[in-house]
């Protein structure tokens, strides 16, 4: 459906952009404006997260070389490559190697029997004149943006280039998290500095953050892997590792404060 573009009529979205959205960074929004958007369960999660952030105990996927998830693929988008049958959205940087495929060829979403949660979801779209409209589902629940979100998250996006700006908007639908759909404006400004040294680079995260958090050098000088029972073991199947971190962090931080108070420090 929508406008059927050819190579000759495709909107020109060439260039490298920088920007994001007003609702895509939880810490930049007043907590008092976020809490009313959330269901009771996710209000508790949000308050716990903000309390940890205030005490500099925040949990971020970058620290563990984990994917940033869907929200960061939207917030940190840098290039929008438009062709008649699909659009690619790319981003790169520290622990950021994003690519989203948006199919505009009327192929629709994957058949339901083959759907499963993916880090950046699955996106299809259509052109409304020179504006791109996108629907994304099958998003893997994670942490990012205003709050964490579930596998049920679906979004609708709209993008249009106006001069040197890609103007967009996105609406989030996740009944477990939000009491109503949440809307955000998106703005991406064309980067005018085209020096070669600023070109995007592939980043493995481990280049800067060290190896996998389970791999370490043991007391014998051998590379070894942490196993269940080790206090530093990280469970890759934990659906809410930030929650596990903050729960344990609260216990340890309280113990630390009590110890410091007892010692007079």
Buried (B, 14 or more C-beta within 10 A) or exposed (E): EBBEBEEEEBBEBEBBBEBBBEBBBBEEBEBEEBBEBBBEEBBEBBBBBBBBBEEEBBBBBBEBBBBBBBBBBBBBBBBBEBEBEBBEBBBBBEBBBBEBEBBBEEEEBBEEEEEEBBBBBBBBBBBEEBBBBBBBBBBBBBBBBBBBBBBBBBBBBBBBBEEEBBBBBBBBBBEBBBEEBBEBEBBBEBBEEEEEEEEBEEBEBEEEBEEBBBEBEEEEEEEBEBEEEEEEEBEEEEEBBBBBBBEEBBEEBEEEEEEEEEEEE
